[in-house]
Amino acid sequence: MMGGHWFHELFGSPQLVQKERLTQHAMESVREHLGVDTPPEHVSCEVLEECIPQYVVGHQARLDAISAYLDERQLPISLIGSSYKGVSVNNCVHNANTAVDQLFTD
């Protein structure tokens, strides 16, 4: 998956970019970062617009204020999900595990 606020800068319009260009960029990245030179047996490339959420400016300050509010009042609430600390499934799983760990250490 690639995209986000820098997509236009690197590739131009999502409606006009050639899928072959995106595939080539992905393969070059895999080669550069992972050292994999073997070409894939199958490649699938789809362009999906506005599918990676972007937090607004001030998002972290809002989260800090909410956390402070919950801590000051000792409210037993954990905020978990892509709306808070990371949009990927990996972020959500990590944050859920961290919240559960905190339940047993506090």
Protein Blocks (a to p, Z undefined) as FASTA:
>chain_A
ZZdjklmmmnopfklpcfklmmmmmmmmmmmmnopabdcfbdcddddehkbccddehklm
mmmmmmmmmmmnopacddedjklnopbfklmmmmmmmmmmmmmmZZ
